[in-house]
Amino acid sequence: MTSNQPPLWRRAVAELLGTSLLVTVVVGSGIAAQQLSPNDLGLQLLQNSTATVLGLTVLILVLGPVSGAHFNPAVSAVDWLLGRRSGTGMTLPELGTYVLAQAVGAVGGSVVANAMFEVGTSISAKERTTSGHLLAEVIATAGLILLIFALAATKRGALAAPAVGAYIGAAYWFTSSTSFANPAVTVGRVFSDTFAGIAPVSVPAFILAQLLGAAVGLGLLLVLFPSAARAADEAVLPHGSEPAKA
């Protein structure tokens, strides 16, 4: 990680807060949609996806300059892997800190969303593991990784917030899984037995599919943008471009 990055503790707080608020948006809007449109699954999905698009875009804009706004262990892992090729990017301890912050934040986000709607925090019973869902997670995650790091590699990181928000919003509809594409968010959604939840039994397969998708996305990235390794530290948004004050 370059020397002008904010201190790790500050980046970890940004990742914890961002992932927490992202899951709060996903779960909270899912609960609201279920209550507002109990008999219309299509309308529930529209409400849930719209809130997620807007919320994710805002979170990237606000927290991106601090931590890069990964909010996703798959994104952080790819950033680390790219850095091994160029001698830049995250160190292994930094990767571990990001992933821990993201996981803790995701669980906290579900708990907060449940509390706001006065829904008890309970383990989801919504099983999602089908071959179609797993293929969808591979495709959704591969596309997300390719998008984020292609923008970084071509110095168009300023477009990341609207582009990532738009991609996730679209993927809600073109994937059968509604595009989790994020291991931390997947774990967090276990703790809400609502429209947005996922049963624990489905989680290992979902995460494996997401990691496979991240690998596919990384492979496509290196084929299409061979210089992408130099973009480590620049995803999702460039962060720490000015000397940080501790």
FENBELDA-V261646 format. One record per helix or strand. SS is the DSSP state (H for helix, E for strand). FROM is the first residue (numbers start at 1). TO is the last residue. If there is no record, write none. Layout:
ss = {SS/SS}
from = {FROM/FROM}
to = {TO/TO}
This chain:
ss = {H/H/H/H/H/H/H/H/H}
from = {8/41/73/92/131/157/183/200/226}
to = {36/67/86/116/153/174/191/224/231}
